[in-house]
Amino acid sequence: MTYCCGILVRDGLVMIADTRTNAGLDNISTFRKLHVFEEPGRHVMVLSTAGNLSISQAVISTLQEGLDNPETGEKETLAEVSSMFRATQLVGRAIRHVHGLYAEGLKEADLRFDVSFLFGGQVNGGRLRLFMIYAAGNFIECTADTPFLQIGEHKYGKPVLDRSVTYNTDLYDALKLGLISMDSTMRSNLGVGMPIDILLARRDAGHSELNYRIEPGEPYFHDLRERWSAALRAAHNNIPRPPYR
């Protein structure tokens, strides 16, 4: 399992991903799931992954090496795209390309082609956007009405974001709430774990503002976990008991 979330607010974009992979109780590893494609002044794009690790790694490698453009015959990479929409289409094409290579073999092994992505960023001064891309290569876009998207083990962290995040939330408050959402998920599912990778991109800045890994024992995250637990206990104690008889 994994948990990744993207939050798109007025000030910018927050992307958060855990690093745990689990192929069985005795086969737990750490792999980066937050991938940054950045050329300061031109574009910053962030891709987070969930699902089958071999599939997601194949998609990332395909994007890095490039896909043949059927019109020009040249390799097309994220470095040359003209907009986030075109970049998202390219990720979808990469997924379908990998599906064509491996889907039949996975089926014979009784395995599903299981992968999903969050993809956010800004290209050439265009709109800052956030997409969720499915295993079929199709996608949906984040909106101001629901300014976050999640992939992986999302159900434990979703109530935190539902109750607290709006489009007008401050960028670093959005990061804090995303980390609380991650902590809630980690406490309820051992398949999600540290380190945690985070990235912040401020709208129209043309580069990432923060690209950071939170390691186990990191003081701020430890303090956040303790404060959130204490706040929940205090809230519970301050709510009157049900009057029902």
N, C-alpha and C positions, 0 to 999 in steps of 0.2 A: 504494500500500500504506500501511499504518499499523500501529502496535502500541499497544495499550492493555491495561493489566492492573489488576485490582482485587484487593486482599488484605484479607480479613476475619479479624481475630484477636481474642483475648479483650478487648484494650484498645480496639479501634476499627477504623476502616476507612481503607485507603490506596487512592487512585486515581491512576493515572499514565497520561498519554497524550502521544504525540509530536504534531507539528503539520504534518508534511510531506504534501502531496498531489502526486500524480504522474499527469498525463494524457499522458505521453509524455516522451521524453528531453529535449526542449527546452521543456517546460511543467511546471515544478516550482514550487509555491507553498507558502505557509504559511497554514494556517487552524486556528483553535482547535477542538479536538475534545473538550474537557472542559468541560461546561456545568453550572453550579451553580445550583440553585434553593434559596434559603435564606431562612428567616424565623426569626431567633434566638429561642429559647425555644419554638418550635413545630415546626419541621422543618428538616432539612438533607438535600438530595437531590442526587446527582451523576450525570450522564449522560455517558458517553463513547461515541464513535461510530467505526465503521469501515465501509468500503464506498464506494458511490457518493456523492460529496459533495452532489450536488443532492438526492438522496433524503433524506439525513440532515438537511440544512438545512431541507427541507420539513417533516420530522417535528418538528424543534425549533420551527419557527415555528408549526406547528399546536398544539403543547403550550402555547406562550406565548399564543396567541390563544384557545385553548379549543376543546373539542369539544361538540357538542350532546348533551345528556343526553336519550335517547329517552323517559324517564319524566317528566322535569320540563320539557323544552323549553329549559332554560337552558344557558348555556355552562359546561362543567366544565373546570377547570384543576388543575394540581398543587397550587396554593395551598389548595384546599379538600378534598383527599383526607383520609380518616380513618386510613389505614394505608399502609405500604409496599407491601403486596399490592395494594391498590386503585390506588395510584400506578402500579405495574407494569402492571396491567391497562389503565390509561389510556394508557400508552406503547404497549402493544400495539394498542389501538384506533386511536391516531394513525398507526401504521405501516400498518394495514389501510386507513385512510382515504386515505393518500397512495398506497398501492397501487392503490386504485380510481380515482384521478385519473390516474396516469401509467404504470401497468404495460403497458397496451395500446400506448401510444406507444413505450415502451422496446422492446417486443417487435418492433414494426415497424422500429425502427432496429437490430435485432439486438443489443440490450443486455439484460442480466439485471437484475432488480430485486434488487440486491445491497446489503444493509445489515445491520448487526448492532450491538447496543448492550450496554454494561455499565451497570447502574443500581443504585446503592447509596445507603443513607442510613437515616434514622430519622425517624419522624413521631409527634408527640403522645406521646412517652415510650414508644412501642411498641418492638418489637425492632429492633435494628440489623441490616439485611439487605442482601444483595448478589445481584443477578440478572443472567443473560445473556438477552437478548431477541433472537429470530431474526427473519428477514425476514417470516415468516408471522404475527408478533405473539405467538407462543407463547414460553415462557420456562422456564428452569431456575434453581434457587437454589443458591448456594454453601453448603457444609456445613463443619462442624468437621473432617471427615475429609480434605477437600481444600479448604483455606481460601483458594483463589484462583481467579479466572477470567480468561481472556484472549480478546481478539478481534484480528483482523487477522493480521499476520505473527508468529504466536506460537511457532513451533517452535524458534527460536534461544534465546529467553529461558526457555522452559519447563524445561529441565534444571536451571537455577539454582534456580528456585522449588521444583521437585520435591525437590531434595536438601537444601533449607535451611529452608523455611517450614513451621511448624506453627501450630496454633491458639493455642499459648501463646507464640509469638514476640512480643517487645516491639514496640510500635507503631512506634518509630523504627528499630528493626532491620528491621522489615518494609519500611519505606520504603527503607532502604539496599539491601536485597536486591532490591526492585523496580527500583531504579535500576541495579543491576548487571545485572539481567535486560534492562533497556532498552538498556544499553551493549552487551551481547552481541548484541542484535538489530541495533543500528545498525552494528556492525562487520561484520556478515554480509549486510546488505541495505541498499542505498543508497536504497530507497524509504521508509525510516524515518529521520527526522532531527529535529534540534533546531529551535526551542526545545522544551522538555519542560514540560508543565503537571502539577502535582501538587496533591493535596488530601488532608488528614488530618482525620478527624472522630473525636473520642474518644467512646466509648460513653457515652450518657446526658448528654452535655454540652449538647446542644440547639443547637449551632452548630459551624461548622468551626473547627479549631484552626490550620490552615495552608492557605493558598491561594496558591500561589507558581509563578512561571515561571522555569525554569532556562534562561538564555540561553547561546549559544556562548561558550566561554572562561570560564564561571563557575568560580571557584577550587575549590570543594568537588567539583563533578562531575568536573573535570579531574583532581584528586587521586585521586578514587575510581577513575577509569579506569586511571590509572597504577598504583595499588596493586593493583588486581585483576589486571592483566596480569603484574605482578611476582610476585604470589602464585601464579598459575598456572604461571609458569616455574619458581619454586622448588619447587612440588609435583611437577612433572614431573622435575626434577633429583634429587629425594629418593626417587623410586620406583625400585627396582632394575630393570635391564634384563631383558627376558624371558629365561628360561634355555633357550629352545627351540633345538634344533639340527636 
